[in-house]
Amino acid sequence: MPARERRMSENVCAGDSYDVEFSGGHKFRLYDRPGTFRVSRAGLALGDHLVGHLREHELGGRILDAGTGSGVIALLLRSMGATSIAATDICAAAVATARQNESENFGDSIVDFTHCDLFPGEETDSAPYDLIVFNPPGWRAPPGLLETELGEKFRSLNLDAMFYGDRVLLRFLQLLPEHLAENGRAIVGLNSLVGIADIIRRARAAHRSNNGPALHSQLLDRFEFPLMFYTDEWQEARASLVREFERGREEYAAHYVTRDDTIHWFYEITEMSVTPLPVPGGLPPLAGVAAHERTAG
């Protein structure tokens, strides 16, 4: 069995804990707790990309794992040698699980896990980060009727574990310049169902309207995955969700293909960076910025 298939078969087993393995021999046993999103194929792909492509100086800098979930990316960064790691999640249960996972796998705690929305607040060390890793929710905010349908069902996961990705990603990109160090970068895993190009365009427009810094994006890696519905209640709403994805294709350029009656979406690992606007009469922007630009989609 290929390595990725083996790792995923371990990942989807029911029980109190499960094992995940990234390239380079980085292995972790994670607690399977209510309210904590299990490591997905996309999460494995993001971790493998970090193992293969992170720069040595980035591991020595200040790192933020935003939306940490189980904490697995923060644990991977620690296993790779990083020592200054902060990790955040809007779900208190996920933060508690992430702390347990670090203790289980390392026997001590050095990651600064914080229950908050995206970025730590002013009460914490507010120095900017050299590297920010973010794997945001992959689906957009459900429209009213679908939100009601989902809300009436028992929730093994909060809706914000997978929904509201458009709002979360837009807010992340708007706040990014405040938290990213000079010459730093964010590595973001984007779900094509969310309408990537539309959200990046809106974020850039918001920065321009406020005379803010220029936002740059560069596609680093791309994977195709079959659509999974993750929970029994979301599976029950499958028909409504598929209709919403079809609407998204028309209205905000959600991108997917259909193979054997199954939606396949694309996971785009994307580098985000910012360049301050030149001061009038000052020096021109650094050469090479234009080459960093891409049209997302």
Backbone torsions as a table, in degrees:
resi	resn	phi	psi	omega
1	MET	NA	129.0	179.2
2	PRO	-56.4	153.9	-173.8
3	ALA	-57.2	-45.3	-176.7
4	ARG	-65.3	-40.1	178.3
5	GLU	-64.9	-38.7	179.1
6	ARG	-63.2	-44.5	-178.6
7	ARG	-64.6	-36.7	-179.8
8	MET	-73.2	-33.5	178.5
9	SER	-63.9	-36.1	174.8
10	GLU	-67.4	-35.0	-172.9
11	ASN	-69.6	-32.4	-172.6
12	VAL	-94.7	2.1	177.8
13	CYS	-68.9	144.3	176.8
14	ALA	-79.3	155.9	177.8
15	GLY	145.4	-178.2	-177.4
16	ASP	-78.8	-19.6	178.5
17	SER	-150.1	164.1	178.0
18	TYR	-150.4	161.5	-175.8
19	ASP	-109.3	141.3	172.0
20	VAL	-129.8	150.8	-179.5
21	GLU	-138.4	128.1	175.0
22	PHE	-101.2	165.9	175.4
23	SER	-59.8	157.2	-178.1
24	GLY	82.8	6.7	177.0
25	GLY	78.8	19.5	178.6
26	HIS	-85.2	108.6	-175.2
27	LYS	-118.9	143.3	180.0
28	PHE	-142.1	144.9	169.0
29	ARG	-104.6	124.9	-173.8
30	LEU	-117.4	142.7	174.9
31	TYR	-73.2	138.8	176.4
32	ASP	-99.9	100.1	-172.8
33	ARG	-119.0	145.6	174.8
34	PRO	-56.6	137.0	178.4
35	GLY	86.2	-3.7	-180.0
36	THR	-111.7	122.3	-177.9
37	PHE	-67.6	128.2	177.6
38	ARG	-71.4	152.5	179.4
39	VAL	-62.6	127.4	-176.7
40	SER	-102.1	177.1	174.7
41	ARG	-59.7	-38.5	178.3
42	ALA	-63.9	-41.6	178.3
43	GLY	-62.1	-39.1	176.3
44	LEU	-64.6	-41.8	179.8
45	ALA	-63.8	-40.8	178.6
46	LEU	-63.6	-44.7	178.8
47	GLY	-62.2	-43.5	178.2
48	ASP	-61.6	-37.6	177.6
49	HIS	-63.3	-43.0	179.6
50	LEU	-61.4	-42.7	179.5
51	VAL	-59.7	-41.0	-174.5
52	GLY	-84.2	-18.1	-168.9
53	HIS	-131.2	-8.7	179.6
54	LEU	-64.9	143.5	-179.8
55	ARG	-87.4	147.4	-174.9
56	GLU	-57.7	-41.3	-178.2
57	HIS	-67.3	-25.5	178.4
58	GLU	-69.0	-37.9	177.7
59	LEU	-66.1	-24.3	178.3
60	GLY	-88.3	-3.6	-178.1
61	GLY	-98.4	-169.6	176.7
62	ARG	-84.0	128.3	-174.3
63	ILE	-124.6	139.8	173.0
64	LEU	-120.9	128.4	170.6
65	ASP	-104.1	97.8	-177.1
66	ALA	-84.1	137.4	-177.3
67	GLY	65.9	53.2	-167.7
68	THR	-68.1	-25.7	-179.1
69	GLY	60.9	-120.1	179.0
70	SER	-68.8	-11.9	-177.2
71	GLY	86.9	6.1	-170.0
72	VAL	-64.8	-35.8	179.1
73	ILE	-68.3	-40.3	176.4
74	ALA	-61.9	-40.6	178.9
75	LEU	-66.5	-39.2	177.2
76	LEU	-62.1	-44.8	179.1
77	LEU	-60.9	-40.1	176.5
78	ARG	-63.8	-43.8	179.7
79	SER	-62.4	-29.5	179.4
80	MET	-80.2	-7.9	175.8
81	GLY	117.1	-3.7	178.2
82	ALA	-68.8	145.1	-178.3
83	THR	-124.9	-14.6	179.1
84	SER	-115.8	87.4	-172.5
85	ILE	-125.1	125.8	168.8
86	ALA	-110.4	148.4	179.7
87	ALA	-143.3	136.8	-176.0
88	THR	-128.7	155.3	171.2
89	ASP	-157.4	145.7	-179.6
90	ILE	-76.6	-14.8	-178.5
91	CYS	-98.8	117.4	-178.8
92	ALA	-62.9	-36.4	179.8
93	ALA	-64.0	-39.0	178.9
94	ALA	-65.1	-41.2	179.4
95	VAL	-62.4	-42.3	178.4
96	ALA	-62.7	-41.6	178.4
97	THR	-64.9	-42.2	-179.9
98	ALA	-60.6	-41.3	177.7
99	ARG	-62.7	-42.4	177.7
100	GLN	-63.0	-39.4	-179.2
101	ASN	-64.9	-38.3	177.4
102	GLU	-64.9	-45.3	180.0
103	SER	-62.8	-39.7	-179.3
104	GLU	-64.3	-39.4	-173.1
105	ASN	-91.4	-23.8	-176.3
106	PHE	-121.1	-16.7	179.3
107	GLY	82.2	-4.4	176.0
108	ASP	-152.3	-174.3	-175.2
109	SER	-134.6	122.5	172.0
110	ILE	-124.6	-18.1	179.3
111	VAL	-74.4	134.8	178.4
112	ASP	-90.4	87.9	178.8
113	PHE	-81.2	130.6	-177.0
114	THR	-133.7	134.9	174.8
115	HIS	-84.3	102.3	179.8
116	CYS	-163.5	176.0	-177.9
117	ASP	-96.8	104.0	175.3
118	LEU	71.5	-72.1	-173.2
119	PHE	-114.9	140.6	177.2
120	PRO	-57.3	149.6	-177.2
121	GLY	-80.6	-176.3	-175.3
122	GLU	-66.6	-20.8	-178.1
123	GLU	-73.5	-11.3	178.3
124	THR	-102.7	176.8	176.6
125	ASP	-59.8	117.5	-173.0
126	SER	-97.0	10.0	178.2
127	ALA	-61.3	146.0	-178.2
128	PRO	-69.0	164.4	-176.3
129	TYR	-103.9	141.5	176.2
130	ASP	-78.2	-28.3	179.5
131	LEU	-143.3	132.1	174.0
132	ILE	-124.1	128.6	177.0
133	VAL	-112.5	133.5	-176.1
134	PHE	-144.8	127.9	176.0
135	ASN	-120.4	82.8	-170.2
136	PRO	-74.2	166.0	173.7
137	PRO	-54.2	142.8	-170.5
138	GLY	-94.6	-11.8	-177.5
139	TRP	-114.6	152.7	-179.4
140	ARG	-74.5	169.7	174.6
141	ALA	-59.3	129.3	-179.9
142	PRO	-70.2	143.3	175.6
143	PRO	-64.6	167.5	-170.8
144	GLY	-49.4	-51.5	-176.4
145	LEU	-65.9	-40.7	179.0
146	LEU	-68.3	-39.0	177.8
147	GLU	-61.5	-39.8	177.1
148	THR	-64.9	-44.3	179.1
149	GLU	-59.4	-45.1	180.0
150	LEU	-69.2	-36.8	-178.1
151	GLY	-68.6	-23.0	-179.8
152	GLU	-79.9	-10.6	-177.8
153	LYS	-94.5	155.2	173.2
154	PHE	-60.0	138.4	-176.4
155	ARG	-109.2	107.6	170.4
156	SER	-80.2	-18.6	172.9
157	LEU	-136.0	141.0	172.6
158	ASN	-63.6	148.5	-179.1
159	LEU	-58.9	-32.2	-177.0
160	ASP	-72.7	-1.7	173.3
161	ALA	-70.5	-27.2	-176.2
162	MET	-133.7	-23.7	-177.7
163	PHE	-98.5	176.2	178.7
164	TYR	65.7	22.0	-178.6
165	GLY	-61.8	-31.8	178.9
166	ASP	-64.9	-45.3	-178.9
167	ARG	-67.8	-43.6	-177.5
168	VAL	-65.0	-46.0	-177.9
169	LEU	-66.2	-41.1	179.3
170	LEU	-62.6	-43.2	179.1
171	ARG	-65.3	-39.5	177.5
172	PHE	-59.3	-46.9	-177.9
173	LEU	-68.4	-32.4	178.3
174	GLN	-70.2	-34.5	-178.1
175	LEU	-88.9	-14.4	-173.1
176	LEU	-52.4	-45.1	-177.4
177	PRO	-59.3	-26.4	-179.1
178	GLU	-73.9	-19.0	-170.9
179	HIS	-120.0	-5.2	-177.1
180	LEU	-100.1	129.1	179.7
181	ALA	-68.5	159.5	174.8
182	GLU	-58.0	131.2	-177.0
183	ASN	69.1	10.0	174.9
184	GLY	-82.1	174.3	178.8
185	ARG	-148.6	156.9	172.1
186	ALA	-111.8	138.5	174.0
187	ILE	-111.3	115.8	-170.4
188	VAL	-121.8	131.6	176.0
189	GLY	-92.9	114.3	-172.1
190	LEU	-111.0	135.6	178.3
191	ASN	-93.8	125.0	-175.4
192	SER	-64.2	-18.2	178.5
193	LEU	-70.4	-16.6	-176.9
194	VAL	-82.2	-12.5	-177.2
195	GLY	81.5	67.2	-170.1
196	ILE	-59.4	-50.8	-175.4
197	ALA	-61.4	-38.6	-179.3
198	ASP	-62.8	-43.4	-177.2
199	ILE	-70.8	-41.8	177.8
200	ILE	-63.6	-39.4	177.4
201	ARG	-60.8	-44.3	-179.5
202	ARG	-65.7	-38.6	178.8
203	ALA	-65.2	-42.2	178.6
204	ARG	-63.4	-40.8	179.5
205	ALA	-62.9	-39.2	178.9
206	ALA	-64.2	-41.5	178.0
207	HIS	-64.2	-42.0	-179.4
208	ARG	-64.3	-41.1	-177.3
209	SER	-65.7	-24.0	179.0
210	ASN	-102.6	13.9	-176.5
211	ASN	54.3	36.9	-178.6
212	GLY	-87.6	-176.7	-178.4
213	PRO	-69.7	160.3	176.5
214	ALA	-78.3	136.3	-180.0
215	LEU	-102.2	126.2	-178.1
216	HIS	-116.3	147.2	177.3
217	SER	-137.3	144.6	178.9
218	GLN	-142.1	124.8	178.1
219	LEU	-70.7	126.2	-179.1
220	LEU	-103.2	-36.1	-176.3
221	ASP	-159.8	154.9	-175.8
222	ARG	-145.1	134.4	-178.6
223	PHE	-132.1	148.6	175.0
224	GLU	-107.9	129.6	-179.1
225	PHE	-131.9	144.0	171.4
226	PRO	-70.5	146.2	-178.2
227	LEU	-69.2	130.9	173.8
228	MET	-117.2	150.3	-177.8
229	PHE	-105.5	-4.7	164.0
230	TYR	69.1	-42.0	-179.0
231	THR	-128.3	157.9	179.8
232	ASP	-60.8	-41.0	-177.2
233	GLU	-69.8	-33.5	176.5
234	TRP	-72.6	-32.4	175.2
235	GLN	-63.4	-38.6	178.5
236	GLU	-64.0	-28.6	179.3
237	ALA	-94.3	18.2	-173.6
238	ARG	-53.6	-47.9	-176.3
239	ALA	-61.1	-42.1	179.3
240	SER	-66.4	-39.5	180.0
241	LEU	-66.3	-42.0	179.2
242	VAL	-62.6	-41.2	176.8
243	ARG	-60.6	-37.8	179.0
244	GLU	-66.9	-39.0	177.5
245	PHE	-65.7	-38.0	177.3
246	GLU	-63.7	-41.1	176.3
247	ARG	-63.0	-40.1	180.0
248	GLY	-62.7	-32.6	178.1
249	ARG	-61.8	-36.3	-178.9
250	GLU	-82.4	-37.9	-168.6
251	GLU	-93.6	-34.2	-177.0
252	TYR	-139.5	27.5	172.2
253	ALA	60.0	36.2	167.7
254	ALA	-59.2	138.1	-172.8
255	HIS	-120.2	129.5	174.8
256	TYR	-162.5	167.0	172.9
257	VAL	-125.9	159.9	178.9
258	THR	-115.2	125.1	178.4
259	ARG	-129.6	124.0	179.8
260	ASP	52.7	46.2	177.9
261	ASP	63.8	18.1	178.4
262	THR	-120.9	131.5	175.1
263	ILE	-69.7	132.0	172.8
264	HIS	-116.3	125.3	-179.5
265	TRP	-109.0	171.8	-175.1
266	PHE	-119.8	131.6	179.1
267	TYR	-101.3	113.2	-175.1
268	GLU	-108.1	109.7	175.3
269	ILE	-82.6	116.7	-166.8
270	THR	-127.0	135.2	174.5
271	GLU	-89.4	129.5	176.4
272	MET	-116.3	136.4	176.9
273	SER	-145.6	167.3	-179.0
274	VAL	-131.1	147.7	176.0
275	THR	-127.0	120.1	178.1
276	PRO	-58.6	143.9	175.9
277	LEU	-65.3	142.5	179.8
278	PRO	-63.5	140.7	176.0
279	VAL	-72.6	133.3	179.4
280	PRO	-52.5	127.0	-179.5
281	GLY	82.7	-0.8	-178.5
282	GLY	-93.1	-164.2	-178.3
283	LEU	-73.5	150.9	177.0
284	PRO	-70.3	160.6	178.1
285	PRO	-62.8	158.5	-178.2
286	LEU	-60.4	144.3	176.4
287	ALA	-65.4	149.5	175.9
288	GLY	95.0	-8.2	-179.5
289	VAL	-63.3	-40.0	-178.1
290	ALA	-61.4	-33.6	-179.0
291	ALA	-69.7	-17.4	-179.0
292	HIS	-81.7	-13.8	-173.5
293	GLU	-78.2	148.4	171.4
294	ARG	-148.3	159.2	170.9
295	THR	-94.9	114.7	-176.8
296	ALA	-75.2	154.1	175.6
297	GLY	162.3	NA	NA
